[in-house]
Every structure is written in C-alpha cells, then in structure tokens.
Amino acid sequence: MLALCSRPAVAAREPARRLTPVLARTPDSVTPPPPARPSPVRSASPPRAPWQGEGCSLPALACPHWAPAERHPARAPSLQMLRVGRICSRSSTRAVSSFLVGPRHLIGHESPHFLGSKCCWTNRTGAIGFLNTKLNIGSYGPCLSTLTETILVQAHDPSLLALEIENAIDQQRFDDAWRAYEKHIHMDGVPRKSVLSKLITGFAETCDAHWLNQSYNVVNHAFEEKSKLLEKEPLIFLSLALARSSLPNLSINVVRKLIKMEAYPPVAAWSAIVAHMCQTATGAFLAADMVMEIGYLFQNNRVDPRKKSNRPLLLMKPNSLTFNIILTASLLFGTTKKAEQLLELMPRIGLKPDVSSLIVMARIYEQNGHRDEIQKLRRHVNEACGLSESELRQFYDCLLSCHLKFGDLDSAVDMILDMLKKGKNTKRSLEAAKAVLEAVENNKIYLPYEKTKPVNSGSSNKSVCTDSQMLNYISFFKDKSFARLELDARELLKLLSDKLQEQVGLVKSEYGILYPTELMYAKLVKAFLEADKISALASFLVKASKEDSPVSVESSFVVQVINACISLGWLEQAHDLLDEMRFSGIRVGSTIYSSLLKAYCKEGHHEDDIAALLKDAQQAGIQLDPSCYEDLIQSRAHHNNTTGALNLFKELKSLNILKAGQNEFEMLVQGCNNNGAALTTKLVEEVRSGHPVNHAIHDWNNVIHFFCKKRLMHDAHKALGKMKALGHTPNAQTFHSLVTGYAAVGGKYVEVTDLWGEMKVLATSSSMNFDQELLDSLLYCFVRGGFFLRAMEVIEMMEKGKMFIDKYKYKCLWLKYHRTLYKGKAPKVQTEAQLKRREAALHFKRWIGLT
C-alpha cells in the first residue's frame, strides 16, 4: 500500500467521526474496517467549499469536518481530507492502496487528478450509498493508471438503531423492531444488554407463536455470539411464555441455556414453567427429561450447601411440588416408566415424598405392575394424616386393579367384602346418620365418583395456559421471589390432579364411605368366569348380597350377574350360579327363571335343562309369568312333544292370571330390570370389549425388572429366555426394563442391538406395540454407542408413529461423544459395511441440524 501524500498533523487531532468510502466492485475485495458514525443530514444544501467540484455530491453528507471555510474559519481547507481506500487484486496477490485527496489547490475540478464522483451515503439508520468515482492520478506521487470504480460509503450509528428498536417495541411495531435488529446485527453485531432484553421480553409478551419463535432466535444467536449479554430474568420470562403457548421444546431449551450460562433459575420459577409444559403430552415428556437433567446435578450430595458460591445453584434444586407436577402429568399421559425413574431419583437428591406423593407413587406402581410396592405403601397410607377422600379412593382403586392384573381374586374379594362390611356398620351408627342429615340440610352432598365438576376441568385448560393478558414483564420483574409463579404451579397441579381423579373407576364414595363400583364387580365376575371358578363366584355373590342388603331381590348382585350371563349366551354358567344360590338358601325371583327358560327355548336342544329348571321352580314355589309358558308351549310343539305342551297349557289355565294382572306384572318386572341393570350392562360391555389377560406376563416382568434394577443382567436375560420358553410373549415393559438395565451397567450397547432385533421380529409376528418411552430409550443407547444405522431405524419408526423426538438432546449427545467422527474425507478403500455406517452417521448429523 502506497501513500500519495502525508496526513497533516492537525488532521490527526480531528474527531474520529469521518466517512470511509470503500471500493465495492472490486473482484476480490477484503472486508473493510467498520465505518464511523455519520453526522445528521441537513435538509438544505450548504454552500460549496472552494475546493469542491460541481459534479461531486459529497456535501450532502453534511460532515462537519468538511464545512465551508466561511462557517469554520479556524479550519483551513487543507485540513478537510477525504480518505479513500482502494483494493486492487491481481492474479495471485492483493494490494491495498490508500491516498488522501486534498483541497482544490491540489486537485481541482478541472485538474487531471479530480475525483469526478457520483456519491451516495449512509443515512442515520444505516442506509448505504455508492460513490461512483473517476480516479485520475497524474504527476503527484507514484504514477498510477486511470481507474473507474464504485466506492461503497458506510456511515451508521448503532446507538440510533438501538433507540429505534426500543421505540418500536414500546409502540408495538414489532416488524420495524425486527428490521432494525437485523440491521444492527449486520452492522455492529448483537445489541447491548438492555436493548436485547427489551427485544426478547417485548416479543414474548405478545404470546404469538411467530414472535415467540423470533424471540427464541434472538436468544439462540446471542447465546452463540455473546452469551454475557443475556440476562436471567428475560430468559425465564421467555421460557414461561413459550411453555404457556404450547411450545415446550423451545421452552426447555431456554432453561438449558440458562443452566449452561450458570444463571440458575430458582425452583419457584422453573416449576411454573414445568407446570405449563405438563398440560400437553409432549411437554410432560420433555419436563420429565428436564427434571432428571437438573436432578443429576444434585445426586449423591455433589453440591456442598456450606459454600456461599453454591447458593444460586441450591435455589434451583427441585422440590416435592415439582416432582408431584411431573409425576401427575406422567400418569395422565401414560409415560409411567419415566415417572418411576423420577421416583428413584428423589432419595438420591435427599428429597422425601409428602402425603400426596404416596398416592401418586401407588398409581405409578399400579401402571407398571409392581404390586409388592403398593403393598408396602398401604401401611403408610393407613397411618398418614391429611389424606382426602378422593386420595383414598385412588389408592384402593390402584390396589384392586393390581389384584385383578395378577389374577389374585381372593385378595380382591376380601377387599370388596371389607368395604361392604365397613360401609354397613358405618351406616348403622348414629354419627353417620347425623352427618348425612347435616349434609342434606346444608345441600353439601359430595359424590366424587359422579364427576360433579366437569366444568372446572374444561375451564382449567383455558385459564392459566392461554390467558395472555396476565403475561406482563413489568409485574413479572417486580416479583423477585417468584411467589406468583409458585401459586400458578400449585393451581395447575390441582387441575392435573382433578383430571387424574376422573380415571378412577373401581371405587366410589358416598357420604365418606368407600364402595366398589359396578365396573369393579364386572371385572371381578369376568375374571371368575374366565377362570371357571363358579363356586367361588357364587360364594362371593352370596356374601356380597348379605352385606349390601339390596332393596329388592331383582336388583341384587346375583340376579344381575345371572342376567348378564344369559345376555352373553353363557346359559350353563347362569344355570350353575342359580343352583349355587338355591343351595345356599338365597331366594331368587321369578324373572331369572323366566329369562333362563326363554333363553333355553330360543336356542333349542335343552329339553333336559328345561325340565330340571321347571322342577326347581316348582319346588321353590316360583310362579312363572304367562309369556314364559307361551314360549315353553311353542318349544314343546316345535319338538313334536304335544303331551308336554298340553300339560303346560293346563297348568297355565290353572294359574288364573288376569290380563290386567299380567300387564301390571310385566311392568313391575321391567321397572326392576331398569333399576338394577347397571351391573348387567357393565358386565356385558366388559366381556365384549375386553381381551383375555395373561397374568403370568406381569409376574415375569416383575422378575426381570428386579434383576435389571440390581444390575444382574445375566440373570435377567436368562429369565427372558425362560419366559419365552413357557409361551409368554414379552411386551414393551419387558424390553424397557432390559434396555435401561444394559444402559445403566455401562457400555453394553451391543446387547441392546440384539434386543432391537428381537423386538422387530416380535413386531412382525405379534401385536407388540412400541411406545414412545421404549423407542426413546433405544435411540439414546444407539446414539451414545455410535450405532447410527440402528438409530436411523428407530427414528424412522418414531416419525412414522408421529412421536416427538428431542433433537436438542441428541445434538448435545453427538457433540459430547462424536464431535470428530467422520470429519475428514472418506477413505478411498472401504468396505460396504463401512460405507453404510459412514452414510448413516452423516445422515444422523444432518438430521440433528449440524450440517
């Protein structure tokens, strides 16, 4: 670079604000230095200086250093210098030439060295103009050839752009704010901290999906460029807004960035974020991952509470409220495997479950089939204080459901009879009668099973999650302790608990007394009938009828069960139950005999059963209705038994039942059937819609889960082989225990690939369902172990099932363990298997967005 003239010493003392034209249309130009801030453009054109040419429009820039001599007499024209840089490129080298153009006595308008130019400038907001210059350098300095180039003039002021961003946000002109932000990024990088925070919170307050995404993009760019410019409170506010607007994947990423910045959010703040995320299935899945990531920091007393430097980190430690929110949402949306992992995490971080957590734990164990764990909790539940009626309903519902899953019908019968006995004794007591009277007088009868509050659950989805008017950063910032957010989290937990209570179907409560529902009776009767335990079923129905004391015989459990068997076509079982009732001394009404006789007549080929049933009815003194006699007469006539038909007709005549009496009798029977048909209907629905349950699968799953939990993977694999040898097909829960067990042992990912092969075979030969938790665990193992061919197979299956995948998690996993994998060029000689592995890894890398 050659200098044509020296810069005067006085010019060195001039202010730094100046224009820096740079030649723009050069082939291989280098990046010019950042231009200085311009002076305000004047509306009226000032008089030209003596040294300015007519064709030059430089005075339009109104730079004070180029003001006319008559306005600034102290400044000589010789001091008004314009620095012009030219970038020249040759075939293999780049040279930068800079020179100073002086006043008119050096280069005049008619001079051969005149810069005849067509200028364009940069305005106050950073608009860029061009200076088309004819450069002719003659006798002064080195001899250079005449050039014609375009000079790019950049004159901008970042402070004015920052001010424009703030004003646009205040006036809710978000499009203008975004354009000004993009200009600022292009000219001067990320804005200063206050402007950046205002831009983030301004977009977040809109609760609009587009501007929330833009706000997240701002945070993402600032985090990569200058993370120190990000403040904790705006990021917490943005994460909360994203969670409320059903964008949980972006919300959790903001919290992760806060933790990486070591700007730890307090648990009162991020628990509210978690509560809003848990309103959707995807959000609950991500929230469980986030709690496990945060809880990992506090495992096994890693954080010393005695150090003052750890206080901000300890404020982030999850509490029982946070765990209750996650566990309740996991139950509600069916991600119970992650919920059980969270239960195992609680004692490791020194957290004890509260009373409400006991019920949630019981429901998680019931869903995962751990009956022994529920039995251990039973003593704690019975001794606990402060449990509500609905919570007790949930616990006993879990226990009864587990008994049915494992086929333990005796334990289920004992629980039901105990409930009926306690209810009968309580009803007889004077205190219960007074409580009932007071409840009736005060009109405060509460029957939780009847779901008396459907409106609240519907309005709950709308209240906290979608009300954008409540989201204001000023009020948020004033709440330094985040008490308002903690209150919101508790309200959302209550809404989730109310939704969860609606799933309780085996136990109901009336006036504070627990009773089994018709659905419970239906499931139990179905289990007895499938196991062909008619005598045990009859014994249970007899005891239940004695304890329950129905208003009429026709509405008793026995009659309803027999009616259900008749409706399902199980005539033999119905006849056996009727005989058991007769042997036990339980009197059954005439409707059962009539219904069973009509069913026999309809099917035919049951002459012996009809004769035996008629004999039993006569011995018990049961009077059949005329319609039953008519069916019997037609059946005998159809089978050419005229003698039997004639005898039945004579018997019908001897009954002397009037037509009016017959109609009245039929109406009475119909009324009894309508009043007591609840159990019959439930049993018929349960049998027709339900599938036979293999109780042994739950036992084997418990065995395999125990071995995996104790890290005895060899024994677990042997148990799996024996399970398949006995003809029991493993399900998703079986493989989930094995996958998590191999991952916990450390590095046994080859065994996981073998399991994946078995699962694919089972999926084609049986109706095995792959849930999101199992596939996510498989994907984590494959990415961690570097089996990207298998990982892409799992991803394809998840995308086909429209399951959510947390790409951010797997991107971090890749950067942590496989950052340098396949970075260089592919080797010239490689096998087909190596080529496939390389292509799968690069495909996965593109999928997570790294290329």
C-alpha angles and dihedrals in degrees: 000000000000126000115218096196138006123256111244118246092239091058090059089064092054118110117273093244108106142127120266111198113195126192106249107184098060116125101235105017122169123226111279121229116267110278123239127248116279128229119246114280114244121227096221121056111244121225115279120256117241091249096053121098125228095240095052119092096190093120088069086076088063095209110180091221090063097047117136119274094242091060095044107028091169090065114072119215088241089067094057099094129173115205113211123185124200126193115205125188128200130185096282107358138058123217128187118209122191128181139168122239111210134196128297098284087065100037118010134184092264093036118115086233095056118131101226098194144174104211133205124178147198115258127214095281095048105270110163128224136183134240111209103201135185106208119200117170116182132156099355113091124330117356112255129176122253112270136191113204141149116245119208113217117202117187116158142148117218092194090061091050090050089051091050091052092052094047092048091051091049090051092043092241093144096166091057091045091053093049091049090048091052091051090049091051091049095048108030108004125237115004121245121282099265094048092046092051092049091050092050096047093041092057091043093054091062092066085209116142094226096051092041088057090048090050090051090050089053090052092046093051093045091048091056096043107032114354091176089072091065118093126209101233097052091049092050089049091050092048090051092050091049092050092049091050094054095255099124096156092061092041094056091047091057090052089049090053090051090054092048089051088050088237091131114200115224116251091244088062103042093041088064089049089052091048091055092045091053093065088086132047094241091048092051090051092051093043091056089053091049093051090050091049092050093041090054088067091061100041119131094001095297092155116066108220092200094069116088091212089065096056096095089048093049090053087063094055110122117249134202092273091059093048092047090053093050095043093048092049091047089054092047094052098035102249093131097146091064089044090057090050088054090052089054089049095055099074091043091062093042098255121143120205118245127221094276091050090061091066093046090049091052092053092049091051090048092053091048093044100245101145095165091060091053090051089055090052093051094079092049091049093050091050096041120106125217099033112147126224092255092052091053089050090054093050096050090043088057092048094049091047091053091050090054093046092055094041093243095149095163092060091047091051092049091052093049094047090048090053092049093047094049091047092051093050092046093051091054094053122095094230092058091050091052091048091051092049093049091048091051093047093047091042091232102129108150121195106175095187091060090064095232094179109057092137094061094054090050095048092045092070089056102039111067101012103052105026100109094174091074092059108094125149096210094058089040092054093049091057096079094170093047090231091149091055092050090052090051090051091054092049091051090049089055091051091051091048091051091053090048092053090059089067092063106105109151101063131043133181130222119186090341095311121119119227134173114252128231088257090058091051090048094052092046094048090047090052091050092049093047089050090047092234099145095154093051090047092050091049091051093048091050092052092044091051091052093050097041097046100203121214093239134015091239092061096050123116092250095057093045093050092049090048089052092051090050091049091051092048094248093136095155093054090046091052091048091051090049090053091049090052091050092049091049091053095248110145114223125199127248094255092073092052091046093049094047093047092050090050090051091050092049094053097039127202091080101104094133093048091048092051092049092047093049090051092051091049092051092048091050091048093243115163112211122214121250094250089062091052090051092054091047092050091050091048092051092047091049090055091047092249096140094161092056091045091051092050091051091049091053090049090051091052092050091057091069093206110171121224092241090049089049092053091047090049093050091050090051092049091048091050092051091049092051093049096048103032097099095096092042092054094046093049093050091049093047094051095046097044101034129085126222111269122226101215093187092068091066091051092051092045089055091051093049091045090053093052092046092049090053091046091244094139096161091058091045091054091049090051090052091053093049091047091056092044090058090055099256114137115221117236135204093280091056094054093041090059091049095047094049090045094054091045091051094050088061132247100006094127094134089067089052090056089053090052089050089056091052091049093053091051091050091048091058096043101038140022097267113159121214110212126200095255094056095046092046091052090049092049092051092052093047094048092044092050095042097246096140096162089062091040092058090050090055091046091052091051093048093048090048089054090045092240121160118250122196100225092179090062093051092043089057089046091054093048091049100048109013105031095128097037114129093349097137131062119295114263116254093233118046137139125250091253091052090050092051092049091050093048091048091051092049090046090053090047090054090046093058090048103250096124 
